[in-house]
Amino acid sequence: MKNIDGFDEKEFIRNRIFYLRNSKNYSARNLSFELGMSSEYVNQAENGRLTPSLDFIINLCRFFNISIFDFFNEQPFVLEYKEFLDELKKMSQTNLQLLLQLAKALNKSEKIL
């Protein structure tokens, strides 16, 4: 059921679970086992046959190393961005500047192509 704004929260949650699972090439069954759930739990959650519990969503976020905010944020995200940002936080200022220059150069070369 959609809310006043036309947003379907349950569909959003189903799609987010599906995206996370596929981003790491897990089957629904294997992800269920990884999270300590019954073998059909993820499949049923993705297909709308059950509404996932808050505990499941918290465990899912921990498993994929994302925050609850990331999970529920309506803006699309890519897990690789999170991983990239985590690595950036470890870099020295010099390496950050070099990486920024590289990113700018790569973006310029894409515009040329």
C-alpha positions, 0 to 999 in steps of 0.5 A, a space after each residue: 500500500 502506498 502512502 500519501 506521497 505515492 511511496 510504497 515502503 514495503 516495495 522499497 524494503 523488498 527492492 533494497 534487500 534484493 539489491 543488496 543480495 544481488 550486489 554480492 551474488 548471494 542466492 536468497 537461500 544462502 543469504 538467509 543462512 548467513 543471517 541465521 534465518 530459515 532457508 526461505 526467509 529472504 525469498 519471502 521478504 523479497 516477494 512480499 510474503 512476509 514483512 522482514 523484522 527490524 532485527 532482520 534489517 539490522 542484521 542485514 545492514 551489519 552483514 553488508 556493512 551499511 548503516 540503517 540510514 543507508 538502508 532506508 535512504 531513498 537515494 540510490 546507493 552503490 555498495 562500492 561507494 561505501 567501500 571506497 569512502 571507507 578506504 578514503 578515510 584511511 588515506 593521507 592528505 597527499 594521497 587524497 590530493 593525488 586521487 582527486 587529481 586522478 579523478 578529475 583527469 579521468 572525468 575529463 577523458 570521459 568527456 572527450 570520448 
